[in-house]
């Protein structure tokens, strides 16, 4: 019942839904204004020729990051309900027959369900756009991996948001923190500016941020095949450099992180943040 309540409250509050998608709307706005043209010009320069597939390929790179952002911003909007309940409804829940563990689980799973719904909608929009513009749609195996990536991305984002909510007691404070994170998340996932154009220290911050690996996984599944076709006549080193430039793959020294390495990072981060949240809550009770 609590999960159903959270989902209904989230979608009933239009302002909450809007601000949950604010970071996504910012990405779309920047893409229309200059981001898309800048990345397309960069790809044309790397290739040395023009192609009608350049636009849709770079759109796939941007849209892949948008899907990853949708997961965490939707979870923040949903978790805002639990923070708001701390000032009112939570007291009533604690006096009910339901255990504290079930109440906490209801908030966590409710937030995750909303993140899944919104991410799947974003994924559907992305696939429709790619198909409408003549891009390469993922095959059934890659589509299954896309769904898995949505699942892992939402779980990881939800665990990070829940960990943050443990320390926040008021709705205003959570809203302020969510606004800051929603603004910075595009940089932390290498969406606003190609990762390779940033200072090395900043690149390492992005590579160590768990959810940037979700964006990398989405890019590999949605854009990598198109890039491989475009770079057919280029050397493998040029293609690898371009992948690293736009955060399709991450390089740590001589090691290039692949799809399953990023999946492992998301799984480990999810477990760590959930365990850390439980430890903080137990420490406070003690």
Kinemage of the C-alpha trace (Angstrom):
@kinemage 1
@onewidth
@group {chain A} dominant
@subgroup {mainchain}
@vectorlist {calphas} color= white
{ca unk a 1} P 0.000 0.000 0.000
{ca unk a 2} L 2.835 2.401 0.827
{ca unk a 3} L 4.474 1.760 -2.556
{ca unk a 4} L 1.173 2.471 -4.331
{ca unk a 5} L 0.723 5.627 -2.236
{ca unk a 6} L 4.182 6.953 -3.192
{ca unk a 7} L 3.609 6.301 -6.904
{ca unk a 8} L 0.200 8.000 -6.843
{ca unk a 9} L 1.489 11.000 -4.872
{ca unk a 10} L 4.432 11.436 -7.218
{ca unk a 11} L 2.419 11.492 -10.441
{ca unk a 12} L -0.377 13.527 -8.862
{ca unk a 13} L 2.046 16.336 -7.995
{ca unk a 14} L 2.763 17.904 -11.398
{ca unk a 15} L 5.343 20.289 -9.946
{ca unk a 16} L 7.290 17.382 -8.436
{ca unk a 17} L 7.265 15.526 -11.758
{ca unk a 18} L 8.417 18.667 -13.585
{ca unk a 19} L 11.336 19.363 -11.235
{ca unk a 20} L 12.292 15.679 -11.320
{ca unk a 21} L 12.706 16.056 -15.080
{ca unk a 22} L 14.320 19.495 -14.926
{ca unk a 23} L 17.833 18.156 -15.522
{ca unk a 24} L 16.542 16.189 -18.516
{ca unk a 25} L 14.835 19.280 -19.923
{ca unk a 26} L 18.070 21.233 -19.479
{ca unk a 27} L 19.965 18.578 -21.455
{ca unk a 28} L 17.385 18.660 -24.253
{ca unk a 29} L 17.477 22.474 -24.326
{ca unk a 30} L 21.275 22.591 -24.464
{ca unk a 31} L 21.277 19.934 -27.182
{ca unk a 32} L 18.896 21.960 -29.325
{ca unk a 33} L 20.756 25.250 -28.734
{ca unk a 34} L 24.379 24.223 -29.246
{ca unk a 35} L 25.404 20.888 -27.725
{ca unk a 36} L 24.254 18.761 -30.657
{ca unk a 37} L 25.923 20.960 -33.275
{ca unk a 38} L 29.171 21.088 -31.278
{ca unk a 39} L 29.386 17.298 -31.007
{ca unk a 40} L 28.446 16.771 -34.649
{ca unk a 41} L 31.208 19.157 -35.738
{ca unk a 42} L 33.664 17.260 -33.525
{ca unk a 43} L 32.670 13.966 -35.151
{ca unk a 44} L 32.932 15.432 -38.675
{ca unk a 45} L 36.420 16.688 -37.832
{ca unk a 46} L 37.461 13.257 -36.538
{ca unk a 47} L 36.096 11.490 -39.607
{ca unk a 48} L 37.307 13.994 -42.161
{ca unk a 49} L 34.056 13.742 -44.099
{ca unk a 50} L 30.309 14.367 -43.714
{ca unk a 51} L 27.553 11.760 -43.425
{ca unk a 52} L 23.821 11.828 -42.841
{ca unk a 53} L 24.347 9.310 -40.017
{ca unk a 54} L 26.450 11.707 -37.938
{ca unk a 55} L 23.466 13.571 -36.507
{ca unk a 56} L 21.559 10.510 -35.287
{ca unk a 57} L 24.735 8.894 -33.927
{ca unk a 58} L 25.589 11.922 -31.797
{ca unk a 59} L 21.953 12.225 -30.768
{ca unk a 60} L 22.212 8.673 -29.469
{ca unk a 61} L 25.195 9.686 -27.339
{ca unk a 62} L 23.250 12.574 -25.797
{ca unk a 63} L 20.028 10.613 -25.363
{ca unk a 64} L 21.920 7.772 -23.681
{ca unk a 65} L 23.102 10.200 -21.029
{ca unk a 66} L 19.570 11.549 -20.707
{ca unk a 67} L 18.233 8.090 -19.818
{ca unk a 68} L 20.842 7.720 -17.076
{ca unk a 69} L 19.979 11.153 -15.673
{ca unk a 70} L 16.242 10.375 -15.681
{ca unk a 71} L 16.751 7.476 -13.291
{ca unk a 72} L 18.383 9.441 -10.479
{ca unk a 73} L 16.331 12.636 -10.838
{ca unk a 74} L 13.073 10.643 -10.757
{ca unk a 75} L 14.250 8.816 -7.648
{ca unk a 76} L 15.041 12.163 -6.024
{ca unk a 77} L 11.541 13.406 -6.774
{ca unk a 78} L 10.031 10.230 -5.331
{ca unk a 79} L 12.266 10.225 -2.261
{ca unk a 80} L 11.199 13.804 -1.606
{ca unk a 81} L 7.872 12.289 -0.534
{ca unk a 82} L 9.586 10.268 2.213
{ca unk a 83} L 11.436 13.345 3.465
{ca unk a 84} L 8.204 15.302 3.460
{ca unk a 85} L 6.539 12.479 5.423
{ca unk a 86} L 9.139 12.870 8.184
{ca unk a 87} L 7.357 16.094 9.116
{ca unk a 88} L 3.915 14.479 9.258
{ca unk a 89} L 2.679 11.156 7.868
{ca unk a 90} L 5.704 9.145 9.007
{ca unk a 91} L 4.630 9.549 12.646
{ca unk a 92} L 1.313 7.902 11.817
{ca unk a 93} L 3.056 5.071 9.970
{ca unk a 94} L 5.281 4.358 12.971
{ca unk a 95} L 2.231 3.881 15.203
{ca unk a 96} L 0.668 1.438 12.713
{ca unk a 97} L 1.084 -2.378 12.931
{ca unk a 98} L 3.604 -2.261 10.062
{ca unk a 99} L 7.229 -2.693 11.125
{ca unk a 100} L 9.793 0.040 10.628
{ca unk a 101} L 11.610 -2.252 8.179
{ca unk a 102} L 8.511 -2.590 5.982
{ca unk a 103} L 7.903 1.172 6.059
{ca unk a 104} L 11.497 1.885 5.027
{ca unk a 105} L 11.286 -0.789 2.316
{ca unk a 106} L 8.074 0.766 1.032
{ca unk a 107} L 9.773 4.122 0.501
{ca unk a 108} L 12.802 2.521 -1.151
{ca unk a 109} L 10.839 0.267 -3.503
{ca unk a 110} L 8.304 2.993 -4.272
{ca unk a 111} L 11.091 5.349 -5.292
{ca unk a 112} L 12.746 2.613 -7.371
{ca unk a 113} L 9.454 1.833 -9.148
{ca unk a 114} L 9.050 5.490 -10.123
{ca unk a 115} L 12.648 5.617 -11.348
{ca unk a 116} L 12.027 2.508 -13.455
{ca unk a 117} L 8.817 3.891 -14.964
{ca unk a 118} L 10.380 7.230 -15.887
{ca unk a 119} L 13.581 5.626 -17.231
{ca unk a 120} L 11.610 3.215 -19.424
{ca unk a 121} L 9.604 6.139 -20.801
{ca unk a 122} L 12.871 7.977 -21.560
{ca unk a 123} L 14.266 4.836 -23.209
{ca unk a 124} L 11.130 4.492 -25.349
{ca unk a 125} L 11.380 8.115 -26.495
{ca unk a 126} L 15.050 7.600 -27.330
{ca unk a 127} L 14.381 4.482 -29.420
{ca unk a 128} L 11.503 6.175 -31.269
{ca unk a 129} L 13.763 9.140 -32.100
{ca unk a 130} L 16.555 6.871 -33.357
{ca unk a 131} L 14.148 4.851 -35.516
{ca unk a 132} L 12.465 7.976 -36.922
{ca unk a 133} L 15.829 9.388 -38.000
{ca unk a 134} L 17.104 6.233 -39.665
{ca unk a 135} L 19.438 5.164 -36.897
{ca unk a 136} L 20.428 1.628 -35.942
{ca unk a 137} L 18.100 0.115 -33.353
{ca unk a 138} L 19.528 -2.381 -30.848
{ca unk a 139} L 19.072 -6.072 -31.606
{ca unk a 140} L 17.060 -8.264 -29.186
{ca unk a 141} L 20.154 -9.181 -27.152
{ca unk a 142} L 21.203 -5.533 -26.788
{ca unk a 143} L 17.614 -4.567 -25.955
{ca unk a 144} L 17.727 -7.035 -23.077
{ca unk a 145} L 20.984 -5.448 -21.939
{ca unk a 146} L 19.316 -2.026 -22.160
{ca unk a 147} L 16.582 -3.165 -19.786
{ca unk a 148} L 19.211 -4.596 -17.446
{ca unk a 149} L 21.102 -1.296 -17.557
{ca unk a 150} L 17.921 0.631 -16.715
{ca unk a 151} L 17.408 -1.675 -13.735
{ca unk a 152} L 20.989 -1.318 -12.456
{ca unk a 153} L 21.060 2.426 -13.100
{ca unk a 154} L 17.844 3.018 -11.144
{ca unk a 155} L 18.921 0.796 -8.250
{ca unk a 156} L 22.277 2.573 -7.987
{ca unk a 157} L 20.727 6.040 -8.241
{ca unk a 158} L 18.040 5.126 -5.729
{ca unk a 159} L 20.593 3.842 -3.219
{ca unk a 160} L 22.581 7.079 -3.480
{ca unk a 161} L 19.458 9.208 -3.106
{ca unk a 162} L 18.277 7.175 -0.113
{ca unk a 163} L 21.687 7.536 1.545
{ca unk a 164} L 21.430 11.279 1.060
{ca unk a 165} L 17.866 11.388 2.443
{ca unk a 166} L 18.953 9.701 5.686
{ca unk a 167} L 20.827 12.882 6.654
{ca unk a 168} L 18.063 15.310 5.631
{ca unk a 169} L 14.997 15.938 7.786
{ca unk a 170} L 13.165 18.791 6.053
{ca unk a 171} L 11.501 19.074 2.677
{ca unk a 172} L 13.123 22.449 1.929
{ca unk a 173} L 16.633 21.139 2.584
{ca unk a 174} L 16.053 18.083 0.387
{ca unk a 175} L 14.640 20.235 -2.421
{ca unk a 176} L 17.687 22.515 -2.265
{ca unk a 177} L 20.104 19.578 -2.395
{ca unk a 178} L 18.118 17.984 -5.242
{ca unk a 179} L 18.323 21.218 -7.246
{ca unk a 180} L 22.107 21.342 -6.855
{ca unk a 181} L 22.513 17.673 -7.793
{ca unk a 182} L 20.126 18.025 -10.732
{ca unk a 183} L 22.260 20.888 -12.032
{ca unk a 184} L 25.601 19.112 -11.565
{ca unk a 185} L 24.556 15.661 -12.725
{ca unk a 186} L 25.027 16.543 -16.397
{ca unk a 187} L 28.672 17.428 -15.730
{ca unk a 188} L 29.265 14.367 -13.533
{ca unk a 189} L 28.029 12.116 -16.351
{ca unk a 190} L 29.992 13.941 -19.048
{ca unk a 191} L 26.902 15.109 -20.940
{ca unk a 192} L 27.262 18.896 -21.090
{ca unk a 193} L 30.933 18.784 -22.091
{ca unk a 194} L 32.785 15.818 -23.659
{ca unk a 195} L 34.845 14.145 -20.950
{ca unk a 196} L 38.039 14.278 -22.986
{ca unk a 197} L 37.900 18.089 -23.119
{ca unk a 198} L 37.908 18.450 -19.323
{ca unk a 199} L 40.982 18.694 -17.055
{ca unk a 200} L 42.436 15.329 -16.079
{ca unk a 201} L 41.423 15.724 -12.420
{ca unk a 202} L 37.803 16.324 -13.413
{ca unk a 203} L 37.930 13.343 -15.767
{ca unk a 204} L 38.938 11.115 -12.861
{ca unk a 205} L 36.069 12.451 -10.763
{ca unk a 206} L 33.642 11.547 -13.559
{ca unk a 207} L 35.182 8.102 -14.036
{ca unk a 208} L 34.851 7.408 -10.302
{ca unk a 209} L 31.236 8.628 -10.109
{ca unk a 210} L 29.126 5.421 -10.189
{ca unk a 211} L 26.264 6.710 -12.339
{ca unk a 212} L 28.629 7.890 -15.074
{ca unk a 213} L 29.130 4.183 -15.712
{ca unk a 214} L 25.399 3.846 -16.345
{ca unk a 215} L 25.661 6.581 -18.978
{ca unk a 216} L 28.653 4.770 -20.496
{ca unk a 217} L 26.668 1.509 -20.706
{ca unk a 218} L 23.730 3.235 -22.404
{ca unk a 219} L 26.098 4.894 -24.895
{ca unk a 220} L 27.741 1.589 -25.766
{ca unk a 221} L 24.368 -0.031 -26.449
{ca unk a 222} L 22.776 2.871 -28.344
{ca unk a 223} L 25.612 4.647 -30.136
{ca unk a 224} L 28.629 2.354 -30.387
{ca unk a 225} L 27.416 0.393 -33.417
{ca unk a 226} L 26.717 3.599 -35.350
{ca unk a 227} L 30.172 4.924 -34.490
{ca unk a 228} L 31.797 1.676 -35.638
{ca unk a 229} L 30.109 2.026 -39.030
{ca unk a 230} L 31.159 5.672 -39.362
{ca unk a 231} L 34.778 4.879 -38.389
{ca unk a 232} L 35.057 1.909 -40.771
{ca unk a 233} L 37.930 3.471 -42.703
{ca unk a 234} L 39.637 4.954 -39.643
{ca unk a 235} L 42.295 3.263 -37.529
{ca unk a 236} L 41.210 1.501 -34.312
{ca unk a 237} L 43.206 4.058 -32.302
{ca unk a 238} L 41.107 6.926 -33.684
{ca unk a 239} L 37.852 5.147 -32.808
{ca unk a 240} L 39.095 4.283 -29.314
{ca unk a 241} L 40.140 7.896 -28.772
{ca unk a 242} L 36.723 9.130 -29.817
{ca unk a 243} L 34.972 6.647 -27.520
{ca unk a 244} L 37.073 7.854 -24.615
{ca unk a 245} L 36.502 11.503 -25.536
{ca unk a 246} L 32.716 11.172 -25.269
{ca unk a 247} L 32.564 8.814 -22.311
{ca unk a 248} L 31.485 5.751 -24.272
{ca unk a 249} L 34.339 3.890 -22.592
{ca unk a 250} L 36.506 4.829 -19.612
{ca unk a 251} L 40.262 4.305 -19.472
{ca unk a 252} L 42.155 3.864 -16.217
{ca unk a 253} L 45.817 3.981 -17.081
{ca unk a 254} L 46.326 1.133 -19.558
{ca unk a 255} L 43.005 -0.528 -18.722
{ca unk a 256} L 39.865 0.250 -20.723
{ca unk a 257} L 36.678 -0.456 -18.773
{ca unk a 258} L 34.101 -2.418 -20.719
{ca unk a 259} L 30.360 -2.897 -20.360
{ca unk a 260} L 30.520 -5.560 -17.642
{ca unk a 261} L 33.078 -3.644 -15.607
{ca unk a 262} L 30.641 -0.717 -15.485
{ca unk a 263} L 27.815 -3.094 -14.531
{ca unk a 264} L 29.980 -4.390 -11.683
{ca unk a 265} L 30.603 -0.807 -10.496
{ca unk a 266} L 26.842 -0.140 -10.393
{ca unk a 267} L 26.134 -3.339 -8.442
{ca unk a 268} L 28.893 -2.737 -5.887
{ca unk a 269} L 27.893 0.933 -5.459
{ca unk a 270} L 24.259 -0.056 -4.896
{ca unk a 271} L 25.194 -2.530 -2.168
{ca unk a 272} L 27.631 -0.100 -0.512
{ca unk a 273} L 25.176 2.810 -0.362
{ca unk a 274} L 22.294 0.686 0.949
{ca unk a 275} L 24.508 -0.860 3.639
{ca unk a 276} L 25.891 2.567 4.555
{ca unk a 277} L 22.329 3.909 4.888
{ca unk a 278} L 21.357 1.060 7.230
{ca unk a 279} L 24.486 1.544 9.328
{ca unk a 280} L 23.806 5.259 9.712
{ca unk a 281} L 20.218 4.589 10.755
{ca unk a 282} L 21.268 1.956 13.316
{ca unk a 283} L 23.996 4.239 14.691
{ca unk a 284} L 21.440 7.000 15.197
{ca unk a 285} L 19.090 4.672 17.053
{ca unk a 286} L 21.951 3.539 19.272
